[in-house]
Amino acid sequence: MPRVTTVDEAWRRLTVAADGPVLEQLRRAARGEETTWWLSLYHWDKGMDPAAPAALPFLIALVREPDRPNRERVLSTLAQLVAVGRSEAAERVAPGWAAAWREHHTALEPLLADPDPEVRLTALGLTERARPLLARIPVETEPWLWALQLVYLGAVADRADPAARALLTDTLHGAGGPDAPAHRLAALQGLAALDAAEPERWADRWVAAVLDPAAPAAVDRLWTRPDDDYRAELGLEVASIGRSLPPSAATHLSLRLARAARDADRPELCAAALEAAWHPLLDLPSTGPLWLTTAGELIDHPDPRVRHRAAAVLAVLGRAAAPYADALHALLADTDGDEFLDGATADQARWALARIGDPRVLPGLVRRLTAVERENGRGYVTGDPRRPEPYDALLPLHGHAAVLRPQVAEWAREGESHAWPWNHPGARLLAAWDGTADGPKPPADPEAAARGLLRVPPAWRYKEDRNLYLDAVAAVAELSRRGPLSPGVRAAVEHALSLDRRLSPLHDYRAVLDDERLREVLRSALDGEAVVMPPLSHWEQADFE
């Protein structure tokens, strides 16, 4: 462990590397005075401040002082800054952050033993090694936090770590009494994270633990936090594995549970399994084929939550869902849905049919898709299943332009009173279909830009560089029209196509749509075809702030 930096020492170093608003905010934080939430270390329009790497040891030194009155606020700010620092963009705008975090992060590990459980919870999210968790878990006194620590241990431990595996398996096999169902569930989720490379290994035992009739009561009793207005629910805990476990592991667990819960007549768990599957489905192209049959079998489920989410899965799968077109067509009058999601099941079914290219859904399609624009607001979480924006849903349907063009033209005319009528989505859609839409200009050095595809990370990272996907693919398209691709560019394209991730900086349904278009262009370029950069989904500035 590196030598712990004191507050005074960290401040002396900081005054050399930072000035202005950052230094003033950190000075106020050190004095316990009122500060801005981000301490001027993050800016919504620019991202992490370049002074953040220098400020990190100072913030760590502050939160290590247990009697500091504003400690909780500073720790929360630090945790959020670390979350931003794990994004792809951090190192671009604040060079040196990754090295600073590697050097200093272990100084936060003693907070896992802090008397305040909320501090221990925050420290858990900042822990990246198994050793401090192995020391803390056996003496943890809060059952809800103990369960989270087990899962987190599986995520950060090396698969070959015998101590981590022993702790998790001993917990699994030693569980007894009324608390056993919750203990087994926590241990199994930790083991699933530890063995993410073998996602089937613990699937059957985890499903059995979830379906244990005693599990809901045990989860409620042990995992509800003190003073929390909301009780812990088994279904919510199941749904959370879509974010807490590696995507491949979450996919296999949720898929197995969806089938078993359907057979056991547990619709609430079937819906929770579909919710857990959603983000892995958006992340990994390989998960789609795994879900096709199960989602197709669930679209006529008696529970509206299950039908709605199953239809949303089929919409993501696109043309692969064609065998279920008749069943989806039968849902076009289904006005039920999930009360926590945008739109009705009929909306997801209609979009799924449009993605398939089913001609039965084309008459009146534009009017139905644009209904969202005539509503007095709607609420949704960007990454959850929701009704697609009309432009995004219609963009891939240029092959049906003969039927849809009059509808789109009417939509565009309705937008003539728009403040910028040429930027109305209907006008932009017609331009995209006609090939007259403005696309990214070819880079000055297309060969170098195309090789930028080698920088595509193996897994999606928060706030990725959007220009990578625009410039690099535009460069490949430009080079494909000049002649055969060079060996270096071919290698870069093959690298991008080999990745089991979406070729998009986004993290909702648009990532799937754009990934399909970009992969098609890259494959065609590899085959020697002359291609052009395809129009992509509408990207909002808020997607990258």
Secondary structure as a PSIPRED ss2 file (coil, helix, strand):
# PSIPRED VFORMAT (PSIPRED V4.0)

   1 M C   1.000  0.000  0.000
   2 P C   1.000  0.000  0.000
   3 R C   1.000  0.000  0.000
   4 V C   1.000  0.000  0.000
   5 T C   1.000  0.000  0.000
   6 T C   1.000  0.000  0.000
   7 V H   0.000  1.000  0.000
   8 D H   0.000  1.000  0.000
   9 E H   0.000  1.000  0.000
  10 A H   0.000  1.000  0.000
  11 W H   0.000  1.000  0.000
  12 R H   0.000  1.000  0.000
  13 R H   0.000  1.000  0.000
  14 L H   0.000  1.000  0.000
  15 T H   0.000  1.000  0.000
  16 V H   0.000  1.000  0.000
  17 A H   0.000  1.000  0.000
  18 A C   1.000  0.000  0.000
  19 D C   1.000  0.000  0.000
  20 G H   0.000  1.000  0.000
  21 P H   0.000  1.000  0.000
  22 V H   0.000  1.000  0.000
  23 L H   0.000  1.000  0.000
  24 E H   0.000  1.000  0.000
  25 Q H   0.000  1.000  0.000
  26 L H   0.000  1.000  0.000
  27 R H   0.000  1.000  0.000
  28 R H   0.000  1.000  0.000
  29 A H   0.000  1.000  0.000
  30 A H   0.000  1.000  0.000
  31 R C   1.000  0.000  0.000
  32 G C   1.000  0.000  0.000
  33 E C   1.000  0.000  0.000
  34 E C   1.000  0.000  0.000
  35 T C   1.000  0.000  0.000
  36 T C   1.000  0.000  0.000
  37 W C   1.000  0.000  0.000
  38 W C   1.000  0.000  0.000
  39 L C   1.000  0.000  0.000
  40 S C   1.000  0.000  0.000
  41 L C   1.000  0.000  0.000
  42 Y E   0.000  0.000  1.000
  43 H E   0.000  0.000  1.000
  44 W C   1.000  0.000  0.000
  45 D C   1.000  0.000  0.000
  46 K C   1.000  0.000  0.000
  47 G E   0.000  0.000  1.000
  48 M E   0.000  0.000  1.000
  49 D C   1.000  0.000  0.000
  50 P C   1.000  0.000  0.000
  51 A C   1.000  0.000  0.000
  52 A H   0.000  1.000  0.000
  53 P H   0.000  1.000  0.000
  54 A H   0.000  1.000  0.000
  55 A H   0.000  1.000  0.000
  56 L H   0.000  1.000  0.000
  57 P H   0.000  1.000  0.000
  58 F H   0.000  1.000  0.000
  59 L H   0.000  1.000  0.000
  60 I H   0.000  1.000  0.000
  61 A H   0.000  1.000  0.000
  62 L H   0.000  1.000  0.000
  63 V H   0.000  1.000  0.000
  64 R C   1.000  0.000  0.000
  65 E C   1.000  0.000  0.000
  66 P C   1.000  0.000  0.000
  67 D C   1.000  0.000  0.000
  68 R C   1.000  0.000  0.000
  69 P C   1.000  0.000  0.000
  70 N C   1.000  0.000  0.000
  71 R H   0.000  1.000  0.000
  72 E H   0.000  1.000  0.000
  73 R H   0.000  1.000  0.000
  74 V H   0.000  1.000  0.000
  75 L H   0.000  1.000  0.000
  76 S H   0.000  1.000  0.000
  77 T H   0.000  1.000  0.000
  78 L H   0.000  1.000  0.000
  79 A H   0.000  1.000  0.000
  80 Q H   0.000  1.000  0.000
  81 L H   0.000  1.000  0.000
  82 V H   0.000  1.000  0.000
  83 A H   0.000  1.000  0.000
  84 V H   0.000  1.000  0.000
  85 G H   0.000  1.000  0.000
  86 R C   1.000  0.000  0.000
  87 S C   1.000  0.000  0.000
  88 E C   1.000  0.000  0.000
  89 A C   1.000  0.000  0.000
  90 A H   0.000  1.000  0.000
  91 E H   0.000  1.000  0.000
  92 R H   0.000  1.000  0.000
  93 V H   0.000  1.000  0.000
  94 A C   1.000  0.000  0.000
  95 P C   1.000  0.000  0.000
  96 G C   1.000  0.000  0.000
  97 W H   0.000  1.000  0.000
  98 A H   0.000  1.000  0.000
  99 A H   0.000  1.000  0.000
 100 A H   0.000  1.000  0.000
 101 W H   0.000  1.000  0.000
 102 R H   0.000  1.000  0.000
 103 E H   0.000  1.000  0.000
 104 H H   0.000  1.000  0.000
 105 H H   0.000  1.000  0.000
 106 T H   0.000  1.000  0.000
 107 A H   0.000  1.000  0.000
 108 L H   0.000  1.000  0.000
 109 E H   0.000  1.000  0.000
 110 P H   0.000  1.000  0.000
 111 L H   0.000  1.000  0.000
 112 L H   0.000  1.000  0.000
 113 A H   0.000  1.000  0.000
 114 D C   1.000  0.000  0.000
 115 P C   1.000  0.000  0.000
 116 D C   1.000  0.000  0.000
 117 P H   0.000  1.000  0.000
 118 E H   0.000  1.000  0.000
 119 V H   0.000  1.000  0.000
 120 R H   0.000  1.000  0.000
 121 L H   0.000  1.000  0.000
 122 T H   0.000  1.000  0.000
 123 A H   0.000  1.000  0.000
 124 L H   0.000  1.000  0.000
 125 G H   0.000  1.000  0.000
 126 L C   1.000  0.000  0.000
 127 T C   1.000  0.000  0.000
 128 E C   1.000  0.000  0.000
 129 R C   1.000  0.000  0.000
 130 A C   1.000  0.000  0.000
 131 R H   0.000  1.000  0.000
 132 P H   0.000  1.000  0.000
 133 L H   0.000  1.000  0.000
 134 L H   0.000  1.000  0.000
 135 A H   0.000  1.000  0.000
 136 R H   0.000  1.000  0.000
 137 I H   0.000  1.000  0.000
 138 P H   0.000  1.000  0.000
 139 V H   0.000  1.000  0.000
 140 E C   1.000  0.000  0.000
 141 T C   1.000  0.000  0.000
 142 E C   1.000  0.000  0.000
 143 P H   0.000  1.000  0.000
 144 W H   0.000  1.000  0.000
 145 L H   0.000  1.000  0.000
 146 W H   0.000  1.000  0.000
 147 A H   0.000  1.000  0.000
 148 L H   0.000  1.000  0.000
 149 Q H   0.000  1.000  0.000
 150 L H   0.000  1.000  0.000
 151 V H   0.000  1.000  0.000
 152 Y H   0.000  1.000  0.000
 153 L H   0.000  1.000  0.000
 154 G H   0.000  1.000  0.000
 155 A H   0.000  1.000  0.000
 156 V H   0.000  1.000  0.000
 157 A C   1.000  0.000  0.000
 158 D C   1.000  0.000  0.000
 159 R C   1.000  0.000  0.000
 160 A C   1.000  0.000  0.000
 161 D C   1.000  0.000  0.000
 162 P H   0.000  1.000  0.000
 163 A H   0.000  1.000  0.000
 164 A H   0.000  1.000  0.000
 165 R H   0.000  1.000  0.000
 166 A H   0.000  1.000  0.000
 167 L H   0.000  1.000  0.000
 168 L H   0.000  1.000  0.000
 169 T H   0.000  1.000  0.000
 170 D H   0.000  1.000  0.000
 171 T H   0.000  1.000  0.000
 172 L H   0.000  1.000  0.000
 173 H H   0.000  1.000  0.000
 174 G H   0.000  1.000  0.000
 175 A C   1.000  0.000  0.000
 176 G C   1.000  0.000  0.000
 177 G C   1.000  0.000  0.000
 178 P C   1.000  0.000  0.000
 179 D C   1.000  0.000  0.000
 180 A H   0.000  1.000  0.000
 181 P H   0.000  1.000  0.000
 182 A H   0.000  1.000  0.000
 183 H H   0.000  1.000  0.000
 184 R H   0.000  1.000  0.000
 185 L H   0.000  1.000  0.000
 186 A H   0.000  1.000  0.000
 187 A H   0.000  1.000  0.000
 188 L H   0.000  1.000  0.000
 189 Q H   0.000  1.000  0.000
 190 G H   0.000  1.000  0.000
 191 L H   0.000  1.000  0.000
 192 A H   0.000  1.000  0.000
 193 A H   0.000  1.000  0.000
 194 L H   0.000  1.000  0.000
 195 D C   1.000  0.000  0.000
 196 A C   1.000  0.000  0.000
 197 A C   1.000  0.000  0.000
 198 E C   1.000  0.000  0.000
 199 P C   1.000  0.000  0.000
 200 E C   1.000  0.000  0.000
 201 R C   1.000  0.000  0.000
 202 W C   1.000  0.000  0.000
 203 A H   0.000  1.000  0.000
 204 D H   0.000  1.000  0.000
 205 R H   0.000  1.000  0.000
 206 W H   0.000  1.000  0.000
 207 V H   0.000  1.000  0.000
 208 A H   0.000  1.000  0.000
 209 A H   0.000  1.000  0.000
 210 V H   0.000  1.000  0.000
 211 L H   0.000  1.000  0.000
 212 D C   1.000  0.000  0.000
 213 P C   1.000  0.000  0.000
 214 A C   1.000  0.000  0.000
 215 A H   0.000  1.000  0.000
 216 P H   0.000  1.000  0.000
 217 A H   0.000  1.000  0.000
 218 A H   0.000  1.000  0.000
 219 V H   0.000  1.000  0.000
 220 D H   0.000  1.000  0.000
 221 R H   0.000  1.000  0.000
 222 L H   0.000  1.000  0.000
 223 W H   0.000  1.000  0.000
 224 T C   1.000  0.000  0.000
 225 R C   1.000  0.000  0.000
 226 P C   1.000  0.000  0.000
 227 D C   1.000  0.000  0.000
 228 D C   1.000  0.000  0.000
 229 D C   1.000  0.000  0.000
 230 Y C   1.000  0.000  0.000
 231 R C   1.000  0.000  0.000
 232 A C   1.000  0.000  0.000
 233 E C   1.000  0.000  0.000
 234 L H   0.000  1.000  0.000
 235 G H   0.000  1.000  0.000
 236 L H   0.000  1.000  0.000
 237 E H   0.000  1.000  0.000
 238 V H   0.000  1.000  0.000
 239 A H   0.000  1.000  0.000
 240 S C   1.000  0.000  0.000
 241 I H   0.000  1.000  0.000
 242 G H   0.000  1.000  0.000
 243 R H   0.000  1.000  0.000
 244 S H   0.000  1.000  0.000
 245 L C   1.000  0.000  0.000
 246 P C   1.000  0.000  0.000
 247 P H   0.000  1.000  0.000
 248 S H   0.000  1.000  0.000
 249 A H   0.000  1.000  0.000
 250 A H   0.000  1.000  0.000
 251 T H   0.000  1.000  0.000
 252 H H   0.000  1.000  0.000
 253 L H   0.000  1.000  0.000
 254 S H   0.000  1.000  0.000
 255 L H   0.000  1.000  0.000
 256 R H   0.000  1.000  0.000
 257 L H   0.000  1.000  0.000
 258 A H   0.000  1.000  0.000
 259 R H   0.000  1.000  0.000
 260 A H   0.000  1.000  0.000
 261 A H   0.000  1.000  0.000
 262 R H   0.000  1.000  0.000
 263 D H   0.000  1.000  0.000
 264 A C   1.000  0.000  0.000
 265 D C   1.000  0.000  0.000
 266 R C   1.000  0.000  0.000
 267 P H   0.000  1.000  0.000
 268 E H   0.000  1.000  0.000
 269 L H   0.000  1.000  0.000
 270 C H   0.000  1.000  0.000
 271 A H   0.000  1.000  0.000
 272 A H   0.000  1.000  0.000
 273 A H   0.000  1.000  0.000
 274 L H   0.000  1.000  0.000
 275 E H   0.000  1.000  0.000
 276 A H   0.000  1.000  0.000
 277 A H   0.000  1.000  0.000
 278 W H   0.000  1.000  0.000
 279 H H   0.000  1.000  0.000
 280 P H   0.000  1.000  0.000
 281 L H   0.000  1.000  0.000
 282 L H   0.000  1.000  0.000
 283 D H   0.000  1.000  0.000
 284 L C   1.000  0.000  0.000
 285 P C   1.000  0.000  0.000
 286 S C   1.000  0.000  0.000
 287 T H   0.000  1.000  0.000
 288 G H   0.000  1.000  0.000
 289 P H   0.000  1.000  0.000
 290 L H   0.000  1.000  0.000
 291 W H   0.000  1.000  0.000
 292 L H   0.000  1.000  0.000
 293 T H   0.000  1.000  0.000
 294 T H   0.000  1.000  0.000
 295 A H   0.000  1.000  0.000
 296 G H   0.000  1.000  0.000
 297 E H   0.000  1.000  0.000
 298 L H   0.000  1.000  0.000
 299 I C   1.000  0.000  0.000
 300 D C   1.000  0.000  0.000
 301 H C   1.000  0.000  0.000
 302 P C   1.000  0.000  0.000
 303 D C   1.000  0.000  0.000
 304 P H   0.000  1.000  0.000
 305 R H   0.000  1.000  0.000
 306 V H   0.000  1.000  0.000
 307 R H   0.000  1.000  0.000
 308 H H   0.000  1.000  0.000
 309 R H   0.000  1.000  0.000
 310 A H   0.000  1.000  0.000
 311 A H   0.000  1.000  0.000
 312 A H   0.000  1.000  0.000
 313 V H   0.000  1.000  0.000
 314 L H   0.000  1.000  0.000
 315 A H   0.000  1.000  0.000
 316 V H   0.000  1.000  0.000
 317 L H   0.000  1.000  0.000
 318 G H   0.000  1.000  0.000
 319 R H   0.000  1.000  0.000
 320 A H   0.000  1.000  0.000
 321 A H   0.000  1.000  0.000
 322 A H   0.000  1.000  0.000
 323 P H   0.000  1.000  0.000
 324 Y H   0.000  1.000  0.000
 325 A H   0.000  1.000  0.000
 326 D H   0.000  1.000  0.000
 327 A H   0.000  1.000  0.000
 328 L H   0.000  1.000  0.000
 329 H H   0.000  1.000  0.000
 330 A C   1.000  0.000  0.000
 331 L C   1.000  0.000  0.000
 332 L C   1.000  0.000  0.000
 333 A C   1.000  0.000  0.000
 334 D C   1.000  0.000  0.000
 335 T C   1.000  0.000  0.000
 336 D C   1.000  0.000  0.000
 337 G C   1.000  0.000  0.000
 338 D C   1.000  0.000  0.000
 339 E C   1.000  0.000  0.000
 340 F C   1.000  0.000  0.000
 341 L C   1.000  0.000  0.000
 342 D C   1.000  0.000  0.000
 343 G C   1.000  0.000  0.000
 344 A C   1.000  0.000  0.000
 345 T H   0.000  1.000  0.000
 346 A H   0.000  1.000  0.000
 347 D H   0.000  1.000  0.000
 348 Q H   0.000  1.000  0.000
 349 A H   0.000  1.000  0.000
 350 R H   0.000  1.000  0.000
 351 W H   0.000  1.000  0.000
 352 A H   0.000  1.000  0.000
 353 L H   0.000  1.000  0.000
 354 A H   0.000  1.000  0.000
 355 R H   0.000  1.000  0.000
 356 I H   0.000  1.000  0.000
 357 G C   1.000  0.000  0.000
 358 D C   1.000  0.000  0.000
 359 P H   0.000  1.000  0.000
 360 R H   0.000  1.000  0.000
 361 V H   0.000  1.000  0.000
 362 L C   1.000  0.000  0.000
 363 P C   1.000  0.000  0.000
 364 G C   1.000  0.000  0.000
 365 L H   0.000  1.000  0.000
 366 V H   0.000  1.000  0.000
 367 R H   0.000  1.000  0.000
 368 R H   0.000  1.000  0.000
 369 L H   0.000  1.000  0.000
 370 T C   1.000  0.000  0.000
 371 A H   0.000  1.000  0.000
 372 V H   0.000  1.000  0.000
 373 E H   0.000  1.000  0.000
 374 R H   0.000  1.000  0.000
 375 E C   1.000  0.000  0.000
 376 N C   1.000  0.000  0.000
 377 G C   1.000  0.000  0.000
 378 R C   1.000  0.000  0.000
 379 G C   1.000  0.000  0.000
 380 Y C   1.000  0.000  0.000
 381 V C   1.000  0.000  0.000
 382 T C   1.000  0.000  0.000
 383 G C   1.000  0.000  0.000
 384 D C   1.000  0.000  0.000
 385 P C   1.000  0.000  0.000
 386 R C   1.000  0.000  0.000
 387 R C   1.000  0.000  0.000
 388 P C   1.000  0.000  0.000
 389 E C   1.000  0.000  0.000
 390 P H   0.000  1.000  0.000
 391 Y H   0.000  1.000  0.000
 392 D H   0.000  1.000  0.000
 393 A H   0.000  1.000  0.000
 394 L H   0.000  1.000  0.000
 395 L H   0.000  1.000  0.000
 396 P H   0.000  1.000  0.000
 397 L H   0.000  1.000  0.000
 398 H H   0.000  1.000  0.000
 399 G H   0.000  1.000  0.000
 400 H H   0.000  1.000  0.000
 401 A H   0.000  1.000  0.000
 402 A H   0.000  1.000  0.000
 403 V H   0.000  1.000  0.000
 404 L H   0.000  1.000  0.000
 405 R H   0.000  1.000  0.000
 406 P H   0.000  1.000  0.000
 407 Q H   0.000  1.000  0.000
 408 V H   0.000  1.000  0.000
 409 A H   0.000  1.000  0.000
 410 E H   0.000  1.000  0.000
 411 W H   0.000  1.000  0.000
 412 A H   0.000  1.000  0.000
 413 R H   0.000  1.000  0.000
 414 E H   0.000  1.000  0.000
 415 G H   0.000  1.000  0.000
 416 E H   0.000  1.000  0.000
 417 S H   0.000  1.000  0.000
 418 H C   1.000  0.000  0.000
 419 A C   1.000  0.000  0.000
 420 W C   1.000  0.000  0.000
 421 P H   0.000  1.000  0.000
 422 W H   0.000  1.000  0.000
 423 N H   0.000  1.000  0.000
 424 H C   1.000  0.000  0.000
 425 P H   0.000  1.000  0.000
 426 G H   0.000  1.000  0.000
 427 A H   0.000  1.000  0.000
 428 R H   0.000  1.000  0.000
 429 L H   0.000  1.000  0.000
 430 L H   0.000  1.000  0.000
 431 A H   0.000  1.000  0.000
 432 A H   0.000  1.000  0.000
 433 W H   0.000  1.000  0.000
 434 D H   0.000  1.000  0.000
 435 G C   1.000  0.000  0.000
 436 T C   1.000  0.000  0.000
 437 A C   1.000  0.000  0.000
 438 D C   1.000  0.000  0.000
 439 G C   1.000  0.000  0.000
 440 P C   1.000  0.000  0.000
 441 K C   1.000  0.000  0.000
 442 P C   1.000  0.000  0.000
 443 P C   1.000  0.000  0.000
 444 A C   1.000  0.000  0.000
 445 D C   1.000  0.000  0.000
 446 P H   0.000  1.000  0.000
 447 E H   0.000  1.000  0.000
 448 A H   0.000  1.000  0.000
 449 A H   0.000  1.000  0.000
 450 A H   0.000  1.000  0.000
 451 R H   0.000  1.000  0.000
 452 G H   0.000  1.000  0.000
 453 L H   0.000  1.000  0.000
 454 L H   0.000  1.000  0.000
 455 R H   0.000  1.000  0.000
 456 V C   1.000  0.000  0.000
 457 P C   1.000  0.000  0.000
 458 P C   1.000  0.000  0.000
 459 A C   1.000  0.000  0.000
 460 W C   1.000  0.000  0.000
 461 R C   1.000  0.000  0.000
 462 Y C   1.000  0.000  0.000
 463 K C   1.000  0.000  0.000
 464 E C   1.000  0.000  0.000
 465 D C   1.000  0.000  0.000
 466 R H   0.000  1.000  0.000
 467 N H   0.000  1.000  0.000
 468 L H   0.000  1.000  0.000
 469 Y H   0.000  1.000  0.000
 470 L H   0.000  1.000  0.000
 471 D H   0.000  1.000  0.000
 472 A H   0.000  1.000  0.000
 473 V H   0.000  1.000  0.000
 474 A H   0.000  1.000  0.000
 475 A H   0.000  1.000  0.000
 476 V H   0.000  1.000  0.000
 477 A H   0.000  1.000  0.000
 478 E H   0.000  1.000  0.000
 479 L H   0.000  1.000  0.000
 480 S H   0.000  1.000  0.000
 481 R C   1.000  0.000  0.000
 482 R C   1.000  0.000  0.000
 483 G C   1.000  0.000  0.000
 484 P C   1.000  0.000  0.000
 485 L C   1.000  0.000  0.000
 486 S C   1.000  0.000  0.000
 487 P H   0.000  1.000  0.000
 488 G H   0.000  1.000  0.000
 489 V H   0.000  1.000  0.000
 490 R H   0.000  1.000  0.000
 491 A H   0.000  1.000  0.000
 492 A H   0.000  1.000  0.000
 493 V H   0.000  1.000  0.000
 494 E H   0.000  1.000  0.000
 495 H H   0.000  1.000  0.000
 496 A H   0.000  1.000  0.000
 497 L H   0.000  1.000  0.000
 498 S H   0.000  1.000  0.000
 499 L C   1.000  0.000  0.000
 500 D C   1.000  0.000  0.000
 501 R C   1.000  0.000  0.000
 502 R C   1.000  0.000  0.000
 503 L C   1.000  0.000  0.000
 504 S C   1.000  0.000  0.000
 505 P C   1.000  0.000  0.000
 506 L C   1.000  0.000  0.000
 507 H C   1.000  0.000  0.000
 508 D C   1.000  0.000  0.000
 509 Y H   0.000  1.000  0.000
 510 R H   0.000  1.000  0.000
 511 A H   0.000  1.000  0.000
 512 V H   0.000  1.000  0.000
 513 L H   0.000  1.000  0.000
 514 D H   0.000  1.000  0.000
 515 D H   0.000  1.000  0.000
 516 E H   0.000  1.000  0.000
 517 R H   0.000  1.000  0.000
 518 L H   0.000  1.000  0.000
 519 R H   0.000  1.000  0.000
 520 E H   0.000  1.000  0.000
 521 V H   0.000  1.000  0.000
 522 L H   0.000  1.000  0.000
 523 R H   0.000  1.000  0.000
 524 S H   0.000  1.000  0.000
 525 A H   0.000  1.000  0.000
 526 L H   0.000  1.000  0.000
 527 D C   1.000  0.000  0.000
 528 G C   1.000  0.000  0.000
 529 E C   1.000  0.000  0.000
 530 A C   1.000  0.000  0.000
 531 V C   1.000  0.000  0.000
 532 V C   1.000  0.000  0.000
 533 M C   1.000  0.000  0.000
 534 P C   1.000  0.000  0.000
 535 P C   1.000  0.000  0.000
 536 L C   1.000  0.000  0.000
 537 S C   1.000  0.000  0.000
 538 H C   1.000  0.000  0.000
 539 W C   1.000  0.000  0.000
 540 E C   1.000  0.000  0.000
 541 Q H   0.000  1.000  0.000
 542 A H   0.000  1.000  0.000
 543 D H   0.000  1.000  0.000
 544 F H   0.000  1.000  0.000
 545 E C   1.000  0.000  0.000
